[in-house]
Amino acid sequence: MSVGQELLDVPLPSMVAKLGLGIADAQRALDDNSIETLKALNDADDVEVITAIQRTITDDGVTYASYTAEMSPLQMGLMPTFYQFSEATIDVKMDIKTTSQTDTSVKVGAEAKAGWGLYSASIRTDVEHNRKFGKEVNGTSHLVTKLVPVPPPERIEPEVYTDDQRTTTDEDGNPTNPTPAGEEQDDGNDS
């Protein structure tokens, strides 16, 4: 088999497919874990939390008052951590070594005899031919993934609405309400 064929036989498509499926399975497990954490935070007992501390300074000194409220862990801002795979790398390295060795040896011997009317001769030849082939293939693969935390999905973070129903009075003692943000106050002129 040629070196080029060895390189073509590397199961790179299979490795990429297995890496992708492995990441998908791992991502699903991470998401499931974050959802289970979210459920546990939602089902946790409310905790009394100090929401404000008021410091009052008078001529007689400084006094403090605290205000508390019962809140769930989600209301306090505890959110599960979500992760995602941001990068995956496959490095494949192959070392292919082929060797070929040929040894040939030839031994030639000659012998001749002469006598009274008889003559004999012989030639002896020994040929030895050896051919050796060797092949060595080494391969390594290195898979690297990078996991990063990401903010929780926007839909699970509670949206906070403020309904300000305080009544204020003008200089004449008439009640007025503050103008909501983004709205202009009507001064009564239609010009």
SEROLUM-451588 format. One record per residue: x, y, z of N, C-alpha, C in turn. Coordinates in steps of 0.2 Angstrom, whole numbers, plus 5000, padded with zeros to 4 digits. Atoms other than C-alpha are relative to their C-alpha. Layout:
BEGIN
XYZXYZXYZ...
//
This chain:
BEGIN
500449945000500050005000500450065000499649945001500750174995499950055006500149954995501050325007499450044999500649965001499750424999499349965002500650044998498450285001499950005008500050004993498950275020499750075002500349934998498550465021499350004999500750005002496850435012499649965005500350054996496450295024499950035007500249974993496450415040499350015001500749994999494750415047499850075002500249934998494550605047499350015000500749984999492750615043499749975006500350044994492350485056500250045006499849964994493350585069499650065001500349944999492550745065499249995002500750024998490750665066500049985007500150024993491150585082500250065005499949944996491850745089499450055000500649965000490350845084499449975004500550034996489150715091500250005008499850004993490150705107499950075003500149934997490050895109499350015001500849995000488150895105499849965007500250034994487950765119500250035006499749974994489050855131499650075001500449935000488151025127499349995003500750014998486450945130500049985008500050014993487050875147500250065004499949944996487751045152499350045000500749975000486051125147499549975005500550044995485050995157500250025007499849984993486151035172499850075002500249934998485851215171499350015001500850004999483951185169499949975007500150034994484051075184500250055006499849954995484951205194499550065001500549955000483651335189499449985003500650034996482251225195500150005007499850004992483151205212500050075003500049944997483351385214499350035000500749985000481551415209499649975006500450044994480951285222500350015007499749994993482051345236499650045004500449964996481351425251500250075000499849935000481251615252500550015006499649984995482551695262499950075002500149934998482451855272500650044998499549965002483551985264500050075002500049934999484052155269500050044994500149975006483452265255500350075000499849935000483952435261500250015008499849984993484852515276500050085000500149934999484352695281500450035005499649974995485652805289499750075001500249944999484952955298500450045005499549964996486053095304499650065003500349944997485353215317500550035005499649964995486053335330500249955006499950044995485953195342500449944998499650065002486953065332499749974994500250045006486752935319499649945002500450064999485452805318499949964994500150045006485152655307499449965000500650045001483652565301500149964994499950045006483552415290499349984998500750025003482152355278500249934997499950075003481952175274499449984996500550025004480952075262500249924999500050075002480651885258500249994993499850015007481551835242500249934998499750065002481851685232500750014998499349995003483651645226500050034993500149975006483051695209499950085000500149934999482451865215500650035003499449974997484051895224500550004994499549995006484951875207500449944999499650065001485651695209499749974993500250045007485651615191500449954999499650055002486251455185500550024995499549995005487851455175499949964994500150035006487651415157500750004996499450015004489151345146499949994993500150025007489451325128500749984997499350025004490851245117500150054995499949955005491651385108500549984995499450025005493051295099500149935001499750075000493551125094500549994995499450015004495151065086500249934999499750075000495750905079500750004996499350015003497650875075500149934999499950075002498050715066500850014997499350005002499950675064500149934998499850075002500550525054500850004998499350015002502350465052500049934996500050065004502550335038500749994998499350015002504250255035500049934996499950065004504550125021500749994999499350025002506150035018500049944995499950055005506749925004500849985000499350025000508449825004500149944996499850065005509149714991500749985001499450034999510649604994500149954994499850055005511449504980500749985001499350025000512949394981500149954995499950055005513749294968500749965001499350044999515149154971500149964993499850045006515949084956500649965001499450055000517148934956500149964994499950045006518048844942500549955002499650054999518948684942500249964994499850045006519948594929500549945002499550064999520848424928500249984993499850035006521948354915500449945002499750064999522648184914500349974993499850035007523348064900499449994996500650015004522048084888499350025002500749984997520648144899500150075003500149934998520148314902499350015003500749994997518748374914500150075002500049934998518248554918499350015003500649994997516848614930500050075002500149934998516148784934499550005005500650004995515148804950499850085001500249934999514148964952499450005006500549994995513149014968499850075000500349935000511949164967499550005006500549994995511049224982499850074999500449935001509749364981499550015005500549994994508849434996499750074999500349945000507649574996499550015006500449994993506849645012499650074999500549945000505349765013499850015007500249994993504949855029499550065000500449954999503549975034499850015007500149984993503250075050499550064999500549945000501650185053499950025007500249984993501450285068499550064999500549945001499950405070499850025007500249984994499350515084499450054998500549955001497750625086500050045006500149964994497450765098499450044999500649975001495750835101500050055006500049944995495551005110499350034999500749965000493851085115500150065005500049944996493651255123499350015003500749994997492151285135500050065004500049944997491651455140499350015003500749984997490251525152499750054996500449965004488851615143499550035005500549974996487551735151499349954999500650045001485851645154499650034995500449985005484551655141499650065003500349944998483651825142499349985003500750014998481951745144499949975007500150024993482351665161500250055005499949954995482951825169499450045001500649964999481451905177500150074998500149935002480952075170499750045006500249964994480752205184499650064997500449955002479352325182499950045007500149964994479152475194499350044999500649965000477452555197500050055006500049954995477652715206499450045001500749974998476052765214500050065005499949944995476752905225499650064998500449945002475753065225500550065003499649944998476753225226499550065000500449945001476053405228500450054998499649945003476453565219500050055006499949944995476753735228499450025003500749984997474853765230499749945004500350054996474653595239499649954996500450045004473753515224500449934998499650065001474253325221500250004992499750015006475353285206500349935000499650065001476053125199500650014996499449995004477853115193499849974993500150015007477953105174500449934999499650065001478452925169500650014995499449995004480152915160499849994993500250005008480052945141499450044998500649965002478453045142500150075002499949934998478353235142499450025004500649974995477253325155499650054996500449965004475753405147499950065004500049944996475753585152499350044999500749985001473953615146499950054994500149955006474353725131500049954994500150045006473753655114500450034994499649975005474953755104500549964996
//
